[in-house]
């Protein structure tokens, strides 16, 4: 998740008192909540009591006197770095203290009272699942309510997640993000104030071998089948993964799939689908990359521990390049907001549309690392997909089970299972330093690779945005 505080506001006191500065916290570029410095300080103090001062990142100190505009901007930048660092820390970012703070702040900012409401959740085939929830129910509560409505067993809930999507005119879904534990799904979708935004239930794992666990259950089988087939009963406009071109099929394979669908042979249908290119992938909207050449129009898909880039050559010939997650040494998301031409606006004022880029450093050959940059409004979602694929690889490497990756409720609170705690997300990397030792240990056959300090295609990006890749450490001969 990408936390940012792009701007501050001067607001009147609750009872008409003196004005105060409010910080707008955005998640993936969308306003999540509005908080004061004192509220963030209170969060910091609570985290310090629970985890100790040595675990926490630096928090901007109090000031005795009113801040100048320059000091307000400096504090904004410091608070933004603080929120990003806490969220990316495996311990702090998953703590109930941090997540409950953000949920309360979201509800207060959007001014949504706690009450029972009906919430519509879609399946991938357009089927609507209507559930009754509280406006204050968190993502886990809503996911469990959907599972209960569908009669999905508790031990299969961890295989699925709720996604915020934007429904396009052709019936396809453009994925915005996976709903997180720090947000309230009802508030998140209604605060966008557009009928285009929906909540969709979809499988949240990448390795198709896990399909076997899900297919043992009737409801699980139906949910997997729903991602590949259209439901004419519920939504004639909805397009399945196969029909929208997410999964590549030949004419003969399409004929076989159609035959199995007519027979309602769901398991056989899925077994055949598993053999198809891009089965289980998440496809993003058309965007631009600097590979294989600058400003190249591409379509990016994520799945099977890789990013796939498809592009059309002259003559409509389709070309595809695949980038394995295990060969990505690190990646980062950067954002830039161009000022209008000739503008001298102060920070946070008069900005244009945010430009997002995902850049990753890739081992092209055993002696060559190269940065590849993708410019897309969905860059953050791509980064989240990379991280979840790495997490899944590390869980398998440690002998863990995906069944235990779900955050479960214990004594009214949420905690990570023991197996997940053992698989930590990659830590933040330090600032570039040519004198420091390489952070990645590779076998001797890669000694020719220049493992320089983490650099970036964007010189104005913060080093704290870089995600090191633990899966890169285990690179083997088969990856070269």
C-alpha positions as a Markdown table, in Angstrom:
| # | Residue | x | y | z |
|---|---|---|---|---|
| 1 | Unk | 0.0 | 0.0 | 0.0 |
| 2 | Unk | 1.3 | 3.4 | -0.9 |
| 3 | Unk | 0.6 | 6.0 | 1.9 |
| 4 | Unk | 1.0 | 9.7 | 1.0 |
| 5 | Unk | 0.2 | 13.1 | 2.5 |
| 6 | Unk | 0.1 | 15.2 | -0.6 |
| 7 | Unk | -1.3 | 18.3 | 1.0 |
| 8 | Unk | -2.4 | 20.1 | 4.2 |
| 9 | Unk | -5.4 | 22.2 | 5.0 |
| 10 | Unk | -6.0 | 25.0 | 7.5 |
| 11 | Unk | -9.3 | 24.2 | 9.2 |
| 12 | Unk | -11.4 | 25.9 | 11.9 |
| 13 | Unk | -11.6 | 24.5 | 15.4 |
| 14 | Unk | -14.5 | 22.2 | 16.2 |
| 15 | Unk | -16.2 | 25.0 | 18.3 |
| 16 | Unk | -15.1 | 27.9 | 16.2 |
| 17 | Unk | -11.8 | 28.2 | 17.9 |
| 18 | Unk | -8.4 | 28.8 | 16.5 |
| 19 | Unk | -7.5 | 27.2 | 13.2 |
| 20 | Unk | -5.4 | 24.0 | 13.0 |
| 21 | Unk | -3.5 | 22.1 | 10.3 |
| 22 | Unk | -5.1 | 19.0 | 8.9 |
| 23 | Unk | -3.1 | 16.3 | 7.1 |
| 24 | Unk | -4.9 | 14.5 | 4.2 |
| 25 | Unk | -3.7 | 10.9 | 4.2 |
| 26 | Unk | -4.1 | 9.3 | 0.8 |
| 27 | Unk | -3.9 | 5.5 | 0.0 |
| 28 | Unk | -3.0 | 4.8 | -3.6 |
| 29 | Unk | -3.8 | 8.4 | -4.5 |
| 30 | Unk | -7.3 | 8.4 | -3.0 |
| 31 | Unk | -8.2 | 10.3 | 0.2 |
| 32 | Unk | -8.5 | 7.9 | 3.1 |
| 33 | Unk | -8.7 | 10.2 | 6.1 |
| 34 | Unk | -7.9 | 13.6 | 7.5 |
| 35 | Unk | -6.0 | 13.9 | 10.8 |
| 36 | Unk | -4.2 | 16.4 | 13.0 |
| 37 | Unk | -0.6 | 16.2 | 14.1 |
| 38 | Unk | -1.8 | 15.5 | 17.7 |
| 39 | Unk | -3.7 | 12.4 | 16.5 |
| 40 | Unk | -0.7 | 11.1 | 14.7 |
| 41 | Unk | 1.5 | 11.8 | 17.8 |
| 42 | Unk | -1.0 | 9.9 | 19.9 |
| 43 | Unk | -0.7 | 6.9 | 17.5 |
| 44 | Unk | 3.1 | 7.1 | 17.7 |
| 45 | Unk | 3.0 | 7.1 | 21.5 |
| 46 | Unk | 0.8 | 4.1 | 21.6 |
| 47 | Unk | 3.0 | 2.2 | 19.2 |
| 48 | Unk | 6.0 | 3.2 | 21.3 |
| 49 | Unk | 4.4 | 1.7 | 24.4 |
| 50 | Unk | 3.6 | -1.5 | 22.7 |
| 51 | Unk | 6.7 | -2.1 | 20.7 |
| 52 | Unk | 9.5 | 0.1 | 22.1 |
| 53 | Unk | 11.1 | 3.3 | 20.7 |
| 54 | Unk | 13.9 | 1.4 | 19.0 |
| 55 | Unk | 11.4 | -0.3 | 16.6 |
| 56 | Unk | 9.7 | 2.9 | 15.5 |
| 57 | Unk | 10.9 | 5.3 | 12.8 |
| 58 | Unk | 11.6 | 9.0 | 13.7 |
| 59 | Unk | 8.6 | 11.1 | 14.4 |
| 60 | Unk | 8.7 | 14.9 | 13.8 |
| 61 | Unk | 9.0 | 16.7 | 17.1 |
| 62 | Unk | 6.6 | 19.2 | 18.7 |
| 63 | Unk | 7.2 | 22.9 | 18.2 |
| 64 | Unk | 6.6 | 25.5 | 20.9 |
| 65 | Unk | 5.6 | 28.2 | 18.5 |
| 66 | Unk | 3.4 | 28.3 | 15.4 |
| 67 | Unk | 4.9 | 26.8 | 12.3 |
| 68 | Unk | 6.0 | 28.8 | 9.3 |
| 69 | Unk | 4.7 | 27.7 | 5.9 |
| 70 | Unk | 8.1 | 26.1 | 5.2 |
| 71 | Unk | 8.0 | 24.3 | 8.5 |
| 72 | Unk | 4.5 | 23.0 | 7.8 |
| 73 | Unk | 5.7 | 21.6 | 4.5 |
| 74 | Unk | 8.7 | 20.0 | 6.2 |
| 75 | Unk | 6.5 | 18.4 | 8.8 |
| 76 | Unk | 4.2 | 17.1 | 6.1 |
| 77 | Unk | 7.1 | 15.4 | 4.3 |
| 78 | Unk | 8.3 | 13.9 | 7.6 |
| 79 | Unk | 4.9 | 12.6 | 8.5 |
| 80 | Unk | 4.5 | 11.0 | 5.0 |
| 81 | Unk | 7.8 | 9.2 | 5.4 |
| 82 | Unk | 6.7 | 8.1 | 8.9 |
| 83 | Unk | 3.4 | 6.6 | 7.7 |
| 84 | Unk | 5.1 | 4.8 | 4.8 |
| 85 | Unk | 7.7 | 3.3 | 7.1 |
| 86 | Unk | 5.2 | 2.1 | 9.7 |
| 87 | Unk | 3.0 | 0.5 | 7.1 |
| 88 | Unk | 5.9 | -1.3 | 5.4 |
| 89 | Unk | 7.2 | -2.7 | 8.7 |
| 90 | Unk | 5.9 | -6.3 | 9.0 |
| 91 | Unk | 5.3 | -5.9 | 12.7 |
| 92 | Unk | 4.0 | -2.3 | 13.0 |
| 93 | Unk | 2.0 | -2.3 | 9.7 |
| 94 | Unk | 0.0 | -5.4 | 10.7 |
| 95 | Unk | -0.7 | -4.2 | 14.3 |
| 96 | Unk | -4.2 | -3.7 | 15.4 |
| 97 | Unk | -3.2 | -0.3 | 16.9 |
| 98 | Unk | -2.1 | 1.0 | 13.6 |
| 99 | Unk | -5.0 | -0.4 | 11.6 |
| 100 | Unk | -7.8 | 0.5 | 14.0 |
| 101 | Unk | -6.4 | 4.1 | 14.1 |
| 102 | Unk | -6.8 | 4.3 | 10.3 |
| 103 | Unk | -10.3 | 2.8 | 10.3 |
| 104 | Unk | -11.6 | 5.2 | 13.0 |
| 105 | Unk | -10.0 | 8.1 | 11.1 |
| 106 | Unk | -11.6 | 7.0 | 7.8 |
| 107 | Unk | -15.0 | 6.8 | 9.4 |
| 108 | Unk | -14.7 | 10.1 | 11.1 |
| 109 | Unk | -13.4 | 11.9 | 8.0 |
| 110 | Unk | -16.2 | 10.5 | 5.7 |
| 111 | Unk | -18.7 | 11.3 | 8.5 |
| 112 | Unk | -20.4 | 7.9 | 8.2 |
| 113 | Unk | -22.4 | 6.9 | 11.4 |
| 114 | Unk | -22.2 | 3.4 | 12.6 |
| 115 | Unk | -25.4 | 1.6 | 11.4 |
| 116 | Unk | -26.5 | -1.5 | 9.7 |
| 117 | Unk | -26.5 | -1.3 | 5.9 |
| 118 | Unk | -26.8 | -3.6 | 2.9 |
| 119 | Unk | -23.6 | -4.0 | 0.9 |
| 120 | Unk | -23.4 | -5.5 | -2.6 |
| 121 | Unk | -20.4 | -7.7 | -3.4 |
| 122 | Unk | -20.0 | -9.1 | -6.9 |
| 123 | Unk | -18.5 | -12.4 | -8.1 |
| 124 | Unk | -16.3 | -12.3 | -11.2 |
| 125 | Unk | -19.2 | -13.5 | -13.4 |
| 126 | Unk | -21.5 | -10.7 | -12.3 |
| 127 | Unk | -23.5 | -12.6 | -9.7 |
| 128 | Unk | -24.5 | -10.2 | -6.8 |
| 129 | Unk | -24.1 | -11.2 | -3.2 |
| 130 | Unk | -26.1 | -8.9 | -0.9 |
| 131 | Unk | -25.0 | -8.9 | 2.7 |
| 132 | Unk | -26.0 | -7.0 | 5.8 |
| 133 | Unk | -23.0 | -5.3 | 7.6 |
| 134 | Unk | -22.2 | -2.4 | 9.8 |
| 135 | Unk | -20.7 | 0.6 | 8.2 |
| 136 | Unk | -17.9 | 0.2 | 10.8 |
| 137 | Unk | -17.1 | -3.4 | 9.8 |
| 138 | Unk | -13.5 | -3.9 | 8.6 |
| 139 | Unk | -12.4 | -5.9 | 5.6 |
| 140 | Unk | -12.1 | -9.1 | 7.5 |
| 141 | Unk | -15.7 | -8.8 | 8.8 |
| 142 | Unk | -17.1 | -8.2 | 5.3 |
| 143 | Unk | -15.1 | -11.1 | 3.8 |
| 144 | Unk | -16.4 | -13.4 | 6.5 |
| 145 | Unk | -20.0 | -12.2 | 5.9 |
| 146 | Unk | -19.7 | -12.9 | 2.2 |
| 147 | Unk | -18.2 | -16.4 | 2.9 |
| 148 | Unk | -21.1 | -17.1 | 5.3 |
| 149 | Unk | -23.7 | -16.0 | 2.7 |
| 150 | Unk | -22.1 | -18.3 | 0.1 |
| 151 | Unk | -21.6 | -21.1 | 2.6 |
| 152 | Unk | -17.8 | -21.1 | 1.9 |
| 153 | Unk | -16.0 | -23.1 | 4.7 |
| 154 | Unk | -13.8 | -21.1 | 7.1 |
| 155 | Unk | -10.6 | -22.9 | 6.1 |
| 156 | Unk | -11.1 | -21.7 | 2.5 |
| 157 | Unk | -11.6 | -18.0 | 3.3 |
| 158 | Unk | -7.9 | -17.3 | 3.1 |
| 159 | Unk | -7.9 | -18.3 | -0.5 |
| 160 | Unk | -10.1 | -15.3 | -1.5 |
| 161 | Unk | -9.9 | -11.5 | -1.0 |
| 162 | Unk | -12.1 | -8.5 | -1.7 |
| 163 | Unk | -11.0 | -6.1 | -4.4 |
| 164 | Unk | -12.1 | -2.6 | -5.2 |
| 165 | Unk | -12.7 | -2.4 | -8.9 |
| 166 | Unk | -13.9 | 0.1 | -11.5 |
| 167 | Unk | -16.5 | -1.3 | -13.9 |
| 168 | Unk | -15.8 | -0.2 | -17.4 |
| 169 | Unk | -18.4 | 0.3 | -20.2 |
| 170 | Unk | -17.6 | -3.1 | -21.8 |
| 171 | Unk | -18.3 | -4.9 | -18.6 |
| 172 | Unk | -14.7 | -5.6 | -17.7 |
| 173 | Unk | -13.2 | -4.7 | -14.3 |
| 174 | Unk | -10.3 | -2.4 | -13.8 |
| 175 | Unk | -8.6 | -3.4 | -10.5 |
| 176 | Unk | -7.9 | -0.5 | -8.2 |
| 177 | Unk | -6.6 | -2.3 | -5.1 |
| 178 | Unk | -7.2 | -5.2 | -2.8 |
| 179 | Unk | -9.1 | -4.0 | 0.3 |
| 180 | Unk | -6.8 | -3.9 | 3.3 |
| 181 | Unk | -7.3 | -4.5 | 7.0 |
| 182 | Unk | -7.0 | -0.8 | 7.8 |
| 183 | Unk | -10.1 | 0.2 | 5.9 |
| 184 | Unk | -13.9 | -0.1 | 6.1 |
| 185 | Unk | -15.1 | -1.5 | 2.7 |
| 186 | Unk | -18.5 | 0.1 | 2.9 |
| 187 | Unk | -17.0 | 3.5 | 3.6 |
| 188 | Unk | -14.2 | 3.0 | 1.0 |
| 189 | Unk | -16.6 | 2.2 | -1.9 |
| 190 | Unk | -19.4 | 4.8 | -1.0 |
| 191 | Unk | -16.9 | 7.6 | -0.4 |
| 192 | Unk | -15.9 | 7.4 | -4.1 |
| 193 | Unk | -19.5 | 8.5 | -4.9 |
| 194 | Unk | -19.6 | 6.7 | -8.3 |
| 195 | Unk | -21.6 | 3.7 | -9.4 |
| 196 | Unk | -18.6 | 2.6 | -11.4 |
| 197 | Unk | -16.8 | 1.4 | -8.3 |
| 198 | Unk | -17.7 | -2.0 | -7.0 |
| 199 | Unk | -16.4 | -4.6 | -4.5 |
| 200 | Unk | -15.5 | -8.0 | -6.1 |
| 201 | Unk | -14.7 | -11.3 | -4.5 |
| 202 | Unk | -11.8 | -13.1 | -6.3 |
| 203 | Unk | -9.2 | -15.7 | -5.5 |
| 204 | Unk | -6.1 | -14.0 | -4.0 |
| 205 | Unk | -3.3 | -16.6 | -4.7 |
| 206 | Unk | -1.1 | -17.1 | -7.7 |
| 207 | Unk | 0.0 | -20.7 | -7.8 |
| 208 | Unk | -2.7 | -22.8 | -9.6 |
| 209 | Unk | -1.6 | -25.8 | -7.5 |
| 210 | Unk | -3.7 | -24.3 | -4.7 |
| 211 | Unk | -6.8 | -24.8 | -6.9 |
| 212 | Unk | -6.9 | -28.4 | -5.8 |
| 213 | Unk | -7.6 | -27.3 | -2.2 |
| 214 | Unk | -10.4 | -25.0 | -3.3 |
| 215 | Unk | -12.0 | -27.4 | -5.8 |
| 216 | Unk | -12.6 | -30.0 | -3.1 |
| 217 | Unk | -15.4 | -27.9 | -1.9 |
| 218 | Unk | -18.6 | -27.3 | -4.0 |
| 219 | Unk | -18.7 | -23.5 | -3.2 |
| 220 | Unk | -15.0 | -23.1 | -3.8 |
| 221 | Unk | -15.3 | -24.9 | -7.2 |
| 222 | Unk | -18.1 | -22.6 | -8.2 |
| 223 | Unk | -16.1 | -19.5 | -7.3 |
| 224 | Unk | -13.2 | -20.5 | -9.4 |
| 225 | Unk | -15.5 | -21.4 | -12.2 |
| 226 | Unk | -17.2 | -18.0 | -11.9 |
| 227 | Unk | -13.9 | -16.3 | -12.8 |
| 228 | Unk | -13.8 | -18.0 | -16.1 |
| 229 | Unk | -17.4 | -18.0 | -17.3 |
| 230 | Unk | -20.1 | -15.5 | -17.8 |
| 231 | Unk | -23.3 | -15.6 | -15.7 |
| 232 | Unk | -26.1 | -14.8 | -18.1 |
| 233 | Unk | -28.6 | -15.2 | -15.2 |
| 234 | Unk | -27.1 | -12.3 | -13.2 |
| 235 | Unk | -25.4 | -9.9 | -15.6 |
| 236 | Unk | -25.5 | -10.2 | -19.4 |
| 237 | Unk | -22.9 | -7.5 | -19.7 |
| 238 | Unk | -20.2 | -9.1 | -17.6 |
| 239 | Unk | -17.3 | -10.6 | -19.4 |
| 240 | Unk | -15.4 | -13.6 | -18.2 |
| 241 | Unk | -11.6 | -13.8 | -18.0 |
| 242 | Unk | -11.5 | -15.9 | -21.2 |
| 243 | Unk | -13.9 | -13.7 | -23.1 |
| 244 | Unk | -12.1 | -10.5 | -22.3 |
| 245 | Unk | -8.9 | -11.9 | -23.5 |
| 246 | Unk | -7.1 | -12.3 | -20.2 |
| 247 | Unk | -6.5 | -16.0 | -20.9 |
| 248 | Unk | -5.0 | -16.9 | -24.3 |
| 249 | Unk | -6.8 | -19.7 | -26.1 |
| 250 | Unk | -6.7 | -21.3 | -29.5 |
| 251 | Unk | -9.8 | -22.0 | -31.5 |
| 252 | Unk | -9.6 | -25.7 | -30.6 |
| 253 | Unk | -9.2 | -25.0 | -26.9 |
| 254 | Unk | -12.1 | -22.5 | -27.1 |
| 255 | Unk | -14.3 | -25.2 | -28.7 |
| 256 | Unk | -13.3 | -27.7 | -25.9 |
| 257 | Unk | -14.0 | -25.2 | -23.2 |
| 258 | Unk | -17.4 | -24.4 | -24.7 |
| 259 | Unk | -18.3 | -28.0 | -24.9 |
| 260 | Unk | -17.4 | -28.6 | -21.2 |
| 261 | Unk | -19.3 | -25.5 | -20.2 |
| 262 | Unk | -22.4 | -26.7 | -22.0 |
| 263 | Unk | -22.1 | -30.0 | -20.1 |
| 264 | Unk | -21.5 | -28.1 | -16.9 |
| 265 | Unk | -18.4 | -30.2 | -16.3 |
| 266 | Unk | -16.8 | -27.6 | -14.0 |
| 267 | Unk | -13.8 | -29.6 | -12.8 |
| 268 | Unk | -12.9 | -30.7 | -16.3 |
| 269 | Unk | -13.3 | -27.1 | -17.5 |
| 270 | Unk | -10.9 | -25.8 | -14.8 |
| 271 | Unk | -8.4 | -28.6 | -15.5 |
| 272 | Unk | -8.3 | -27.6 | -19.2 |
| 273 | Unk | -8.2 | -23.9 | -18.2 |
| 274 | Unk | -5.2 | -24.5 | -16.0 |
| 275 | Unk | -3.1 | -25.5 | -19.0 |
| 276 | Unk | -3.8 | -22.2 | -20.8 |
| 277 | Unk | -1.4 | -19.3 | -21.0 |
| 278 | Unk | -2.2 | -16.5 | -18.4 |
| 279 | Unk | -4.6 | -18.7 | -16.4 |
| 280 | Unk | -5.0 | -17.1 | -13.0 |
| 281 | Unk | -3.4 | -13.8 | -14.1 |
| 282 | Unk | -4.6 | -10.3 | -13.2 |
| 283 | Unk | -4.6 | -8.1 | -16.2 |
| 284 | Unk | -4.2 | -4.3 | -16.1 |
| 285 | Unk | -5.3 | -1.5 | -18.4 |
| 286 | Unk | -3.2 | -0.6 | -21.4 |
| 287 | Unk | -0.2 | 1.5 | -20.4 |
| 288 | Unk | 3.3 | 2.5 | -21.4 |
| 289 | Unk | 6.7 | 0.9 | -20.7 |
| 290 | Unk | 10.3 | 1.7 | -21.6 |
| 291 | Unk | 10.8 | -2.0 | -22.7 |
| 292 | Unk | 11.7 | -3.1 | -25.3 |
| 293 | Unk | 11.9 | 0.6 | -26.3 |
| 294 | Unk | 10.9 | 3.9 | -24.9 |
| 295 | Unk | 7.2 | 4.9 | -24.7 |
| 296 | Unk | 6.1 | 1.4 | -25.9 |
| 297 | Unk | 2.4 | 0.8 | -25.5 |
| 298 | Unk | 1.9 | -2.5 | -23.5 |
| 299 | Unk | -0.6 | -4.5 | -21.6 |
| 300 | Unk | 0.7 | -5.8 | -18.3 |
| 301 | Unk | -0.5 | -9.0 | -16.6 |
| 302 | Unk | 0.5 | -10.5 | -13.3 |
| 303 | Unk | 0.5 | -14.1 | -12.4 |
| 304 | Unk | 2.5 | -17.4 | -12.1 |
| 305 | Unk | 5.3 | -15.5 | -10.3 |
| 306 | Unk | 5.9 | -13.1 | -13.2 |
| 307 | Unk | 4.9 | -9.9 | -14.9 |
| 308 | Unk | 4.0 | -10.3 | -18.6 |
| 309 | Unk | 4.2 | -7.4 | -21.0 |
| 310 | Unk | 2.3 | -7.8 | -24.3 |
| 311 | Unk | 2.6 | -5.4 | -27.2 |
| 312 | Unk | 1.3 | -5.2 | -30.8 |
| 313 | Unk | 3.9 | -5.0 | -33.5 |
| 314 | Unk | 3.2 | -3.6 | -37.0 |
| 315 | Unk | 0.8 | -6.0 | -38.7 |
| 316 | Unk | -1.0 | -6.7 | -35.5 |
| 317 | Unk | 1.5 | -9.4 | -34.5 |
| 318 | Unk | 1.4 | -10.0 | -30.7 |
| 319 | Unk | 4.7 | -10.1 | -28.9 |
| 320 | Unk | 5.2 | -10.9 | -25.2 |
| 321 | Unk | 8.0 | -10.5 | -22.7 |
| 322 | Unk | 7.9 | -12.2 | -19.3 |
| 323 | Unk | 9.8 | -10.9 | -16.2 |
| 324 | Unk | 10.1 | -13.5 | -13.4 |
| 325 | Unk | 9.7 | -12.2 | -9.9 |
| 326 | Unk | 12.7 | -14.2 | -8.7 |
| 327 | Unk | 14.9 | -12.2 | -11.0 |
| 328 | Unk | 13.8 | -8.8 | -9.8 |
| 329 | Unk | 16.4 | -7.6 | -7.4 |
| 330 | Unk | 14.1 | -4.8 | -6.2 |
| 331 | Unk | 11.3 | -2.5 | -7.3 |
| 332 | Unk | 9.8 | 0.8 | -6.4 |
| 333 | Unk | 6.8 | 2.9 | -7.1 |
| 334 | Unk | 7.4 | 6.6 | -7.8 |
| 335 | Unk | 4.8 | 9.4 | -8.3 |
| 336 | Unk | 5.2 | 12.8 | -9.7 |
| 337 | Unk | 2.6 | 15.6 | -10.0 |
| 338 | Unk | 3.5 | 18.1 | -12.8 |
| 339 | Unk | 2.8 | 21.7 | -12.1 |
| 340 | Unk | 0.9 | 23.7 | -14.8 |
| 341 | Unk | 3.2 | 25.4 | -17.3 |
| 342 | Unk | 4.7 | 28.5 | -15.8 |
| 343 | Unk | 3.3 | 27.8 | -12.4 |
| 344 | Unk | 5.0 | 28.9 | -9.2 |
| 345 | Unk | 2.5 | 27.3 | -6.9 |
| 346 | Unk | 3.6 | 26.4 | -3.4 |
| 347 | Unk | 3.8 | 22.6 | -2.6 |
| 348 | Unk | 0.4 | 20.9 | -2.5 |
| 349 | Unk | -1.3 | 23.7 | -4.5 |
| 350 | Unk | -2.3 | 23.8 | -8.1 |
| 351 | Unk | -1.1 | 20.3 | -9.0 |
| 352 | Unk | -2.1 | 18.3 | -12.0 |
| 353 | Unk | -2.8 | 14.6 | -12.4 |
| 354 | Unk | -0.6 | 12.2 | -10.6 |
| 355 | Unk | 1.8 | 10.2 | -12.8 |
| 356 | Unk | 2.7 | 6.8 | -11.3 |
| 357 | Unk | 5.6 | 4.5 | -12.3 |
| 358 | Unk | 6.6 | 1.0 | -11.3 |
| 359 | Unk | 10.3 | 0.4 | -11.9 |
| 360 | Unk | 12.1 | -2.8 | -11.2 |
| 361 | Unk | 15.8 | -3.9 | -11.5 |
| 362 | Unk | 15.9 | -7.1 | -13.5 |
| 363 | Unk | 18.6 | -9.7 | -14.0 |
| 364 | Unk | 18.6 | -9.8 | -17.8 |
| 365 | Unk | 21.5 | -12.2 | -17.9 |
| 366 | Unk | 24.0 | -13.5 | -15.4 |
| 367 | Unk | 26.2 | -10.4 | -15.8 |
| 368 | Unk | 23.6 | -7.7 | -16.5 |
| 369 | Unk | 21.0 | -5.9 | -14.4 |
| 370 | Unk | 18.7 | -3.4 | -16.1 |
| 371 | Unk | 15.9 | -1.1 | -14.9 |
| 372 | Unk | 12.5 | -1.6 | -16.5 |
| 373 | Unk | 9.9 | 1.1 | -16.0 |
| 374 | Unk | 6.1 | 0.9 | -16.4 |
| 375 | Unk | 4.0 | 4.0 | -16.4 |
| 376 | Unk | 0.5 | 3.3 | -15.3 |
| 377 | Unk | -2.3 | 4.6 | -13.0 |
| 378 | Unk | -2.3 | 1.0 | -11.6 |
| 379 | Unk | 1.4 | 1.0 | -10.8 |
| 380 | Unk | 0.7 | 0.6 | -7.0 |
| 381 | Unk | -1.6 | -2.3 | -7.7 |
| 382 | Unk | 1.2 | -3.9 | -9.8 |
| 383 | Unk | 3.6 | -3.4 | -6.8 |
| 384 | Unk | 1.1 | -5.1 | -4.5 |
| 385 | Unk | 0.8 | -8.1 | -6.8 |
| 386 | Unk | 4.6 | -8.4 | -6.9 |
| 387 | Unk | 4.8 | -8.3 | -3.1 |
| 388 | Unk | 2.0 | -10.9 | -2.7 |
| 389 | Unk | 3.7 | -13.2 | -5.3 |
| 390 | Unk | 7.0 | -12.9 | -3.3 |
| 391 | Unk | 5.2 | -13.6 | 0.0 |
| 392 | Unk | 3.6 | -16.7 | -1.5 |
| 393 | Unk | 7.0 | -17.9 | -2.8 |
| 394 | Unk | 8.5 | -17.4 | 0.6 |
| 395 | Unk | 5.7 | -19.2 | 2.4 |
| 396 | Unk | 6.2 | -22.2 | 0.1 |
| 397 | Unk | 10.0 | -22.1 | 0.6 |
| 398 | Unk | 9.5 | -22.1 | 4.4 |
| 399 | Unk | 7.2 | -25.1 | 4.2 |
| 400 | Unk | 4.2 | -23.0 | 5.3 |
| 401 | Unk | 0.6 | -23.4 | 4.1 |
| 402 | Unk | -1.5 | -20.8 | 2.3 |
| 403 | Unk | -4.4 | -21.9 | 4.6 |
| 404 | Unk | -2.4 | -20.2 | 7.4 |
| 405 | Unk | -1.8 | -17.0 | 5.5 |
| 406 | Unk | -5.2 | -15.6 | 6.5 |
| 407 | Unk | -5.3 | -13.2 | 9.4 |
| 408 | Unk | -7.5 | -14.9 | 12.0 |
| 409 | Unk | -9.4 | -13.4 | 14.9 |
| 410 | Unk | -8.2 | -14.3 | 18.4 |
| 411 | Unk | -9.9 | -12.9 | 21.5 |
| 412 | Unk | -11.6 | -10.3 | 19.4 |
| 413 | Unk | -8.4 | -9.0 | 17.8 |
| 414 | Unk | -6.6 | -9.9 | 14.7 |
| 415 | Unk | -3.1 | -11.5 | 14.6 |
| 416 | Unk | -0.9 | -13.1 | 12.0 |
| 417 | Unk | -0.5 | -16.9 | 12.2 |
| 418 | Unk | 2.8 | -18.2 | 13.4 |
| 419 | Unk | 3.8 | -19.4 | 10.0 |
| 420 | Unk | 3.2 | -16.0 | 8.5 |
| 421 | Unk | 5.1 | -14.2 | 11.2 |
| 422 | Unk | 8.1 | -16.3 | 10.2 |
| 423 | Unk | 7.9 | -15.0 | 6.6 |
| 424 | Unk | 8.6 | -11.3 | 6.8 |
| 425 | Unk | 8.1 | -8.9 | 3.9 |
| 426 | Unk | 11.3 | -7.5 | 2.5 |
| 427 | Unk | 12.6 | -4.6 | 4.7 |
| 428 | Unk | 13.2 | -1.1 | 3.5 |
| 429 | Unk | 16.6 | -0.8 | 1.9 |
| 430 | Unk | 19.1 | 1.8 | 3.0 |
| 431 | Unk | 20.0 | 4.9 | 0.9 |
| 432 | Unk | 22.5 | 4.2 | -1.9 |
| 433 | Unk | 26.0 | 3.9 | -0.7 |
| 434 | Unk | 28.7 | 2.7 | -3.0 |
| 435 | Unk | 30.9 | 1.6 | 0.0 |
| 436 | Unk | 28.4 | -0.7 | 1.7 |
| 437 | Unk | 28.3 | -4.4 | 1.1 |
| 438 | Unk | 25.9 | -5.9 | -1.4 |
| 439 | Unk | 22.6 | -6.6 | 0.3 |
| 440 | Unk | 21.9 | -9.7 | -1.9 |
| 441 | Unk | 24.0 | -12.8 | -1.6 |
| 442 | Unk | 24.2 | -14.6 | -4.9 |
| 443 | Unk | 26.1 | -17.8 | -5.9 |
| 444 | Unk | 29.6 | -17.4 | -7.3 |
| 445 | Unk | 28.4 | -17.7 | -10.9 |
| 446 | Unk | 26.8 | -14.2 | -10.5 |
| 447 | Unk | 30.0 | -12.6 | -9.4 |
| 448 | Unk | 30.2 | -10.7 | -12.6 |
| 449 | Unk | 27.0 | -8.8 | -11.8 |
| 450 | Unk | 27.6 | -5.3 | -10.6 |
| 451 | Unk | 25.4 | -5.2 | -7.5 |
| 452 | Unk | 25.6 | -1.5 | -7.0 |
| 453 | Unk | 23.7 | 0.4 | -4.3 |
| 454 | Unk | 20.0 | 0.7 | -5.0 |
| 455 | Unk | 19.7 | 3.2 | -7.7 |
| 456 | Unk | 16.6 | 4.6 | -9.3 |
| 457 | Unk | 15.4 | 5.7 | -12.7 |
| 458 | Unk | 13.9 | 8.7 | -10.9 |
| 459 | Unk | 16.4 | 10.9 | -9.1 |
| 460 | Unk | 13.7 | 12.6 | -6.9 |
| 461 | Unk | 12.4 | 9.3 | -5.4 |
| 462 | Unk | 13.0 | 8.5 | -1.8 |
| 463 | Unk | 15.1 | 5.4 | -1.1 |
| 464 | Unk | 12.5 | 4.3 | 1.5 |
| 465 | Unk | 10.2 | 3.4 | -1.4 |
| 466 | Unk | 12.5 | 0.6 | -2.6 |
| 467 | Unk | 11.3 | -2.9 | -1.9 |
| 468 | Unk | 14.1 | -5.5 | -1.7 |
| 469 | Unk | 13.2 | -8.9 | -2.9 |
| 470 | Unk | 14.1 | -11.9 | -0.6 |
| 471 | Unk | 13.1 | -14.3 | -3.4 |
| 472 | Unk | 16.0 | -13.0 | -5.4 |
| 473 | Unk | 18.4 | -14.4 | -2.9 |
| 474 | Unk | 17.5 | -18.0 | -3.8 |
| 475 | Unk | 18.0 | -17.5 | -7.5 |
| 476 | Unk | 19.3 | -20.7 | -9.1 |
| 477 | Unk | 20.7 | -22.0 | -12.4 |
| 478 | Unk | 17.2 | -22.6 | -13.7 |
| 479 | Unk | 16.5 | -18.9 | -13.5 |
| 480 | Unk | 19.4 | -17.9 | -15.7 |
